[in-house]
Structures are given as structure tokens and as C-alpha cells.
Amino acid sequence: MYVPTSNKMVRLISIFILFLLFNFELPSPSIDENSRSIEYPQLSARAIGIGMAMTAVSGDEQCIFYNPAGLAGIRGFRIGQSHSLRHFPGEIRNLDQLDADPVSIVHPLPIGGVFANGFVLQGECGYDYMTRNEMDFPQRKEWGIERYDAYALNATPWTKIGFYHRSNIYRGQASPPSPSPRMWRGGLGGEVFEFSWQKEGEGGCFGFIQTILPGVNFGYSSEKMDNDYIPEQGVTTKKVRTGWSIKPLPWIHFVIDNETNKSKTRIEDNTTIDTTKRKNWGIELAIIPGVVCRYGSIDGNRTCGLSLGAGRFKLHYGEAKNIMPLIVGKDYPDRFKDIHVTSWSLQM
């Protein structure tokens, strides 16, 4: 197909700019000693590549984990799965730096709209860095299961809306333990670790995506989760995301998100409220048909990614710098801060 010279020049300039971005190190944001993400993130490779700025994105099965309204853009049965790649090296026994392996299935309904189910199986969701040879760092492990049930539809030709119900169960353990009758043997080589907590959460999300102009969409999602802990503790979290998706040309896509997380913790008669804000953004550039490069930022942490597509099947790769401390805290081992995720999707 003939492409005008001016378009070729614009694309070459865009590729050159993207190349510069991939080789430019962003300064890492300062992380508070007690920093924790409010909710464990369900990660997909495409989302990581564009800085998790998915609020105004539609037509991707992984939208169920970010803004369910985006599911309304899907036509036909769709299935996708993500898998975390980065595991600890050989001197540490088969431990996952991060398990983030969600599955999403989208079913169009004959009465209109789509139903989607997202889930993470036991052992495929959590993090684990109980090291064998390094006692300089506290050793922690979190694991659990998640489930999302969503419905989305096109309310008008310009408005998509969606809802989901979310439930999860998580357990955590840590070492070195203090003397406690609840200690149990496990981990590596029979060491003693303490069962620290269990969390059961349930809640829901509402979101919409509004087309402002052709190629310009605004997205909004609001999720509220109520979590009960053992030992006795209650936490209510609310996550609000707003975002823009701008596609001035068919082969270039800009996204930006603002995220506010509020956490209300209740321990007996004491209540504390914490608020964190993040800004995420990303760029997608279609180099040739079936090949898409990505670059972005999760609250100042650089991300990048790549997609390869053939027909209705797509493979995605994404990586993010210095994200593990945002999930588990600043004391995470320095050499395992990055995350790497692959995803695949198939439309039938």
C-alpha cells in the first residue's frame, strides 16, 4: 500500500522519539519506609507497557481488572491470560518474586452487552521473597485467590458503562517470627515461620468511558472494597481512576491516568485514614502491522512493552522498573525490584 512521504517521515520521527524514551532513565520516586499498595495489582503485559493507564482504554479483555466499561468494545468470544516471568535465581529455591497470572474470559450476550469473568487461582497470585542465604532482609510471603464478575454494554453510541463484583482471600506470613503458639513449620529447609494474617475482601466497581471527539475518550472508574483481617482488623479501600485516551492517528495512541487511593483502617476503637495519589501515562506505537511498541510510567517508574499479533492471536510483553517496593515496601531486596509479565489473547 502506498504511504505518502509526509506520513513516512512522521512515523520515522515517532520511532526515533520512542527509541530515545526507551533509553532515557526516569528518576525513581522516593518511597516511604512503610509504603504499601492499597490493593494487590492484577497485572497484564499491555497495561504495564503503557504505565497501567487503562481507565479510558476499551476493547481489551484485561479491562476487567482496570475499568469494566472497556469490555463493551469487544465483539466475539475472547480469552486471555497473563504470566509473571521474573523469578528468583538459582541460589534461592524456586520462589516467585511476583505471581500475577490472572485469566479473563469475555462472552458477548445475545440480549446485548458482554459478560466477563476474571480470576486468579490459588498459588498464582501473590509475592514471595523468603530468601535462603540473605538474612539482611525480612522474609515475607503473600498468596491468595481473586475473582471478578463483570457486565458491560454500550449505553449510547458514545458511552460505555460497566460493573464488576470482586472477591478475594489472601494469606500472609513473615519471618523472623517472635515466639508465638501460632508458629508453624514451613518455608525452606524446615525453618519456622509465623502465620501473620488472613484477609477476606469483597466489593465492586462502576466505570464508564465517554467519547468526547473521534479518537478522544474520557474514562472513569470507582472501586470500593471491604476487607476483614485475622487478627481482628477491618480495612475499607476506595480507588478512583480518571483517564484519557487520545488516538490522533491509527498507529499512535496516548493514554494518561490519575489514581487516588483511600484506605480506612479500623483496629478496635482506633481508625486511621491514608490517601495516596499516582499519575500514570503511556504511549503505543504501531511500527508495522501486528507489531506494537509501548513506553510509559507508573508514578515515575519507567515501563515498556511489545506486542506481536497474527490474525486473532496476540502475544504481549511488558516490564516495569522499581515496582516491587510499591507493592511490598522499601525494604525489598534491591536486585529484584523490576517486574516482567507476558500475556496472550485469542478472539474467536
N, C-alpha and C positions, 0 to 999 in steps of 0.2 A: 504494500500500500504506500502511495506517495505521501510523504510528510513535508510540508513547507519548510524551507530553510530556517525561517524565523522560529518555528516550533522546535526544530532540532537544536538550535542554539540555546533556547530557553531550557530545554531538557538537559543539555550538557552542562550549563551553568548550575542547574539544580543539583545534578550529580556531584559536581565539584564542591558545592556548598555542603552537601551531605557528607562527603568524604572528609572535609575539614571538621565537621561536627563530631564524626566518629573518632577523630584523633585529637580532640580537644578535651582535656581533663577538667571537669567541673570541680570547684571546691566542695569538699564534703561538709555538710552541715554539722554543727555541734549537736551532740546527742546527750541528753540528760542522763545521769547515772542510773536513774530509776525509770528511764523511758521504756514504755511498752506500747505495742499497738493495741488499740482497744478491741479489735476483733481480728482473729486469725484470718489472713487473706487467702481467698481462693484464687490461685494464680493460673493464668493461661499465657502462652508464649506471645500471642499477638498483643494482649493487653500490656504485658511487660515491655514489649518493644516500643510502645507509644506511651510509656510512663503511667500506665494504669488509667489513662484519661478516656474512659469508656462510657461516660454518662450520656453523651449525645450520639453514640455510635449505634447503628442498627444493622440487622442482617447477619449477625454472628451468633452462633449457638451459645458462646460463652457470655453473652449479655445477661444471661440468667443470674450471674454472680455479681453484676455491677448495676444494671438498670434493666428490669424485666421488660420495659416498654420496647427495647430494641429487638425483642424477639418477634414483634409484629411484622418486621421487614422480611421474614423468612418465608419462602414458598417451597413446599415439599418437605418430606421427612429428612431430618438432619441429626447426625450423631457426631460427637467429638470427645476427645479425651486429652488431658494434659499429663505430663510426667516430669518430675524434677530429676535433673541429671546429676547435680553435684552431690557426691557422697564423700565421706572421709577417705583419706588414702589408706594404704595397706597396713600401716602400723597401728591403726585403730580399727577394731573388728566390725566390718560390715554395718556401720552406723550411718543413718541418713542425716545429713546436715539439715535438710528440709524435705519433708514429704508434702507435696502439693499436687495430688493426682486426681482432680475432680473429673467426673464424667457428666456430660449433658446430652439429653435426648429431646428433640423437638418434634411434636406431632401436630400438623395442621388439622383443624377440625372442620367437618363438613358444614356445621352450623355457623362458621365464622370464627376468626381468631385462631390462636395456636395455644396448645398446652405443652409445657416443658417440665421435665424432671431433671434435677441436678443432684448428684450425690457423691460422697467420698466414703469409701469402705474403710473398715477398721484396719489400722496399720498403714493407711495411705494418706493420712492427714496428721501433721504434727511436725515436731522437730526433735532432734536427738543429738546432743553432743557430750555424752558421757565418755570422756577420753580415758584411755588405758594408761598412758605414760605421762600425762601432763596434769599435775596436781595443783598448778598455779591458778587454775580457773575452776569456779564452781561447776558442778556437773548437773545438768538438768535434762529432763525429757518431758515432752507433752505429746499426747496422741489422742485421737478421737474419731468420731464419725459425724458427717453432716448430711442434711437432706434439704432440698429446695423443691417446692411445687409451685409452678407459675402459670399464669394465663395472661395473654396479651392480645390486643386487637387494634385495628385502625379505627379510631372513633370518628375521624373525618379524613378526607384525603390528605390533610396536612398535619394530623395529630395522631400519635401512637400513645397508647396507655398500657400499663402492665402492673401486675401484682404478683407477689410471691409470699408463701409461708415458709419459714425456715426453722429448723430444729437441729440441735446438736448435743453431743455428750463428749466431754473431754476429761482426761485424767492427767495429772502431773506428778512427777516425783523428782527429788533433788538429793544431792549429797554434797559434802559430808553431812550426815544426819546428826542431830542431837539425840541423846538417849531417849528412847520412846518405846512404849509397848507396841506401837503400830509399825515398827520397822519390820521389814521382810527381806528375804534373800533374793537377789536377782542381779541383773546387770551383767558385768563382765567378771569372770573368774569367781563368782560366788560372793562378791562384795555385798555389803549390807547397805541398802538404800531405804529411804523413808517415803511412804506414800504421803504425798503432800496435800493434794486436794482433788476434788472432783467437781465438775461444773456441768449443769444441765441448762441449756438455753432454748428459748422459744420466742418467736416474734414474726414480724412481717415487714414488707416493703411495698411502697407505691411509687411509681415513676411515670413520667411522660416525656415524649420527645416532640417538639413543635418545629415544623418547618417555617422559617421566617422568610427566606428567599430561596430560589432554586440553588441547591448546593450549600445552604446555610441552615443549620439546625441547632436548636437550644434544647438541652436535656436537664431533667431534674429527677432526683430520687431521694427518698427518705426512708430509712430503715430504723426500726426500734426493736431491741432485743432485751428480754428479761432473763437474767441468769441467776440461778441458785447454786451456791457452793457448799461443799462439805470440806472443812468445818463451816459452821453456820456463818453465812455471809451472803448478801444479795447485791447484785450489780445490775443496773439498768443502763443500757447504752443506746445512744441515738446518733446515727450517721446521716448527714445531709450532704448530698453532692449536687453541684450545678456545673454545667459544662457546655462547651460549644464545639461543633463540628463544622469545618469550613472546607469545601472542596471546589476551589476555583476552576480546576481543570480535571479531566477524568483520571489523570495519572499522578496527582498530588493531593494530599489530604492533611489538614492541620486540625489538631484537637487540643483542648485545654480544659482542665477541671479545677474547681475549688472544692475542698472537702473539709467539713467541720465535724469533729467527733466530740461528743459529750458523754462522760461516764459518771454515774451517780452510784457511789458505794455505800452500803449500809452494813455496819458491824455493831450489833446490839443497838445502843441509843445514839451512836455516832454516825454522821453522814458527811461524806466528802464528795465534792464535785470537781472533776478535771475536764478541761477543754483543750483540744489540740486542733490546729488548722494546718492543712497541707495544700500545696499547689502543684499539680501535675500537668505535663504537656507532652505532646509528641507530634511527629511528622511521619507520614507514609509516602513513599515514592515508588511508583511502578516503573522499573527500569526497562523491562521488556515484558510482553505478555506472559503471565504466570510467575513473574519474579518481582517481589516487593521488598524494598529495604525500609527499615524503621530506625528512628532515633527519638529519644525522649528523656524525660527527667521525672523521677518520683521524689518530690520535695527536695530537689537539688542533687539527687543521686542519679548519675548517668545511666541510661538504658539504651539498648539497641536490639535489633532483631532482623529476621529474614524469613520470607515465605516463598515456597515453591508450589505451584499448582499445575495439575494436569487434569483437564476435564472437571469432574465434580469432586476430585480428591485433592486435599491440600495438606502440606506439611509446614509447620511453623517452628521457629526457634527464637527464644528471647533470653536476654541476660540483663541483670541489674547490679550495679555496684553498691556495696556497703548497705544492703538492705537487711541482713540478718540482725544487726544491732537494733533496728527499728522494731523487730519482732520480739526479740528475747532480751534486749538490754545491752548497755555499753560494754559489759564485761565479757562479751562473746569473743572467742579466740580470733586474733587479728587475721590469720591466714585463711579463714573460712567465711569472710563477710559477704562475698558475692553469691548470687543465685543464678542458676541456669535451668531453663524449662523448655521442653519440646511439647508440641501439640499436633494433633492431626484432626481432620474433619472430613466427613463424607456426606454429600447430599444425594438423596435418591429420588 
